[in-house]
Amino acid sequence: MTGLMTSWLKVVETTVTGLGYEIVDCERSSQGLLRVYIDRLPEGVYDLPGDVVTVDDCEKVTRQLQYALETIDADYARLEVSSPGVDRPLITPAHFARFVGEEVAISLKVPFQGRKKYSGILCQSQDADPAAIEAGQAWGLVLKSPDADKPLSKTAAKKLAKDLAKGIAPAPQEVDEVLGFTLDEIREARLVPEVVFKGRSGRAATPAAGDVAVDEAQELGGQKK
């Protein structure tokens, strides 16, 4: 059974990445639903411009996945391919590395200072075990300090996060507080949606005119033949 699961999952990963997309997550329910979440890559070239996954993207991946899964006689009843949404989850070390400098919300498995939920600007850890840092398992959040006379702005926090990624140590007065964590210590991590106004770029909470969001039409698969 484990070998069969590894086989179909490998086919999904190979197919999605081969088409130039990132596989964000893959779920399989006991009712036979196979749900695959995809995202565009910053350096990718797509039929339609923008960084928002479109219905066309999902249809393309769905068609190719249906064919690829049929070649290994994968057992599923229905296939769904969709965008991960603007609050996309961060799961793998590669996901975290891609979004350094972005605002992220995490939920800890064990409370820290009486809280499990924190949000801040994602940065690379500087104080964790070197092996954990090298493996991409250790990260940090630049937090907004309510006690500081002048807390870091979001722009300054992003700059700090990117400086840390380059190994540039911040001046003491630049740091509000950095919460370090490892991937084993968190239950969930997601991007915090950023509202982007007309004329600005970024991962908008509402797609710009001309982009087609997939959040309203995620079910693009069908019965396995």
Secondary structure, DSSP 8 states (H G I E B T S, - for coil): -HHHHHHHHHHHHHHHHHTTEEEEEEEE-TTSEEEEEEEE-TT---SS-SSS--HHHHHHHHHHHHHHHHHTT---SEEEEE---TT-B--SHHHHHHTTTSEEEEEEEEEETTEEEEEEEEEE-SSS-HHHHHTT-EEEEEE--TTSSS---HHHHHHHHHHHHTT----GGG-SEEEEEEGGGEEEEEE--B---TT--S-BSS--TT---STT------B--
